[in-house]
Amino acid sequence: MKPIRRTWRLALTLSCCTLLAACGREPEPAPVPPVAEATARPALIPAPASLQSREGSFRFDRGTHLVADGEAARRVAVSFAGLVATTHGVTPALAGADAAPAITFAIDASLPADAPEAYVLEVAPQGVRVAAADERGLFYGAVTLWQLLSSAQGEAVRIPALRIEDAPRFGWRGLMLDSARHFQSVEQIKQLLDAMAWHKLNVFHWHLTDDQGWRIEIPQYPKLMDVAACRIPAGEAGTDPVSGQTRPYCGYYTQDQIRDIVAYAAQRHITVVPEFDMPGHVQAVVAAYPEYGSLGDTPAVSNEWGVHQYLFNVDEPTFAFIEDVLDEIVELFPAPYIHIGGDEAVKDQWEQSERVQARMAELGIADETALQSWFVKRLETYLEGKDRRLLGWDEILDGGLPPQATVMSWRGTEGGIAAARAGHDVVMTPAESLYLDYLQTGSPNEPPGRPAQVTLQTVYDFEPVPAVLTPAQRNHILGVQANLWTEHLRTWPRMQHALFPRVAALAESAWSPAGRKDYADFLTRLPAQLARYRAFGIAYAQTPFEVLADVEAGDGDASTVTLENPLGYAIRYTTDGSDPDADSPLYEAPLQAPLPVEVRAAAFAGTTALAPASRHAFDAARLRVRTDEQMATCPDTGRLLLRLEDDGPPDGERAIFNVTIFRPCWLWAGAELDGIASAKVRLGRLPYYFQLAHDEPARRFEPAQSPHGELLLRTGGCEGEPVASLPLPEAPGADGFIELDLPLPDAGADAGRTDLCLIATGDTRPTMWVLDRVELVPR
């Protein structure tokens, strides 16, 4: 088992302690409860289409009653009461129509029936009325009213008088969760559905099948549960540390659990769209039923990430299997759409399969791209017979698309533009703007994921309707969706970190009119949303609210400390060892201070700290240390810098490493080598658990000159001549790491700065060495 590494970071891990909003059991009544004033500008997310302020305010307290006319309004009122109970500790009671003061929920037939998600909310000193033509709109109006109340804390709250007329910009406001790579419990998915509902998101795209796991109970095909739902994790994580036996990672949802989740979502006006990914991403199915694969072999359920090559064949028994499974999916999910994937279907196996080639000749199909188009069209015809519409990733455009198919554009917006121009409906979900497994800040405290950043502002600024489309073509843009892929998100807290608060930015892009969007204003409303997260126990990301620090050494003991908050909130700091508060100095320019120096800093919204203070301590010794997060990559390493988790221990926390998987290489730009005797390097080792498909030729490594390779240190960049080399051992130590001390005999002569490059030679398969930290040791 590998212990958690204890390496220095520029920004220390934030404390998980947060202030909880008032919740729990209803308190004893007070004679005159204090009244909290809501903010002057209501902290509503997403921003409503229209808000008109009025004179006065409405007082909500434990004496306020709810009035609901009809069963639909009653359901909404009960839901509203539950939200208020969580954030205020008060459960307002339902009463008759003559109750006062009262909040009234009404289905109003005079409102336009063609806008079922629209609502009108009126707040007056005498009472509150929420009205809509449909229960969906009434539900969203209730969410807005709850947000007005939760903008201030306490069981007695005054909210400003106003009138809101609101409706969503898009009908598809989606979020995708990948349950195939890592599995979530029913309770966790329900927590996510709750949060989606009060962000006014209405489509839960559920990615349930992939190379690494099958997650739907299909009784007719028991091996899908017995075989395809389990994998052996790569490396140390796949072995039980006590028995030494393999330790499978398993999970699937029973049909009863699926029905429960679908019903739970429907109560919150969320449609669950299932995904059965094909003809690629089917290695788990082929592991269970090799007769449906293209080459007839029997692989293991994959424990690797990336683009795999297993494809369904196109024989009639395979389509019988697919249609049997689709029949079950259609019965379980009443959504109008069934997602069939269609992405990353590398055609090598079809090219190599005599059976597939013979079938293509029989059908008169010219090439494998056209074969996938035929495959998709056949599925669309089948689903149409079940009164369902086919939805797929934008690769289904290749070779031509059936007329009723809907495209989910992930490889940028280009696929969506092409589909809309061809008359197909589109959901925009481009990776560079809306993939939430991408990290959200440059903090060393980010969890595993893709270090290419999708920041809060990136999500907020995404415009789903391309300007190049004509008005008629723009009507094909159904909406927008963010996707959470879970290859590198092993735990539920990490998934929540990735989702929140970026889901709030998604919600505003999906709901609010384009002209109402204002990122600076959004940031002023966000702190109130954080309080709501805390009340519901959501482990939202702390990294956007922490303060990062950098230091530059000057002459002698002088140093310059630069502070930064990723979201640009005001920073207050101290240098006396105390935590900053609202009276501490405001950071306005880099700090000049002699070494050693300790700075504690926190981001503030007004007088409220948004996260626990970050502590940054610098001295001369620490300036000679760089971790993998602080190192750059060699300029020619190309794409796929990843933030990877160690393969052990099987349970609990693991070390995290930044590494480029095409050519592992770490660069310390401008390292000061004057007076340096050696470089002390700490390395870990990971399984190379990546399938690269046609990107395999891009993988590079330097041939080893000794049995287990060498650690090379170069000056002058990654193509410079090695100035130090040490042989690597066969395996790391018992703790999973090794330390090597590379002498730098010529460093004194350099008398200045140079770019230091570290590379471990030898093939990266089956395992690769990864950098943990490097320290320059003075003479």
Protein Blocks (a to p, Z undefined) as FASTA:
>chain_A
ZZddddddfbdcddfbdcdddedjdddddfbacdddddfbacdddddfbdcddedddddd
fkbccddedjklmmmmmmmmmmmmmmnopacddddfkbccdddddddfkbcfklmkbccd
dddfkbccdddfbfklmmmmmmmmmmmmmmpgcjbdcddddddddddfbfbdcddddfkl
pccdfklmmmmmmmmmmnopabdcddfbdfkbccbdcfklmmlmmmmmpccdehjllpcf
klopacdddddddfklmmmmmmmmmmnopacddddddfehklmmmmmmmmlmmnopacdd
dfbecjdfbdcdfbfklmmmmmmmmmmmmmmmmcfbdceejpaiafklmmmpmklmmmmm
mnopablmlmmmmmmmmmmmmmmmnopacdddfklmgopaafkbccddfebjklmmmmmm
nopacddddfklmpckbcfbfcfkbccddfbacdfklmmmpcfbafkbcfklmmmmnbdc
ddddfklmmbfklmmmmmpmklmmmmmmmmmcfklgcfklmmmmmmmmmmmmmmnopacd
fklmmccddddddehjbccdddddfklpacdddfehpacdfkbccdfbdcdddddddddd
dddehjacfbdcddddddfklmmpccfklpccdfkloghiacdddfbdfedcdddddddf
klgcdddehiafehpabdcdddddddddbdekjmmmmpccdddfbfnopadddehijkbc
cfbdcdddfbdcfkopacdddddfklmmnopadddddddedjfbfbdcddfbdcdddZZ
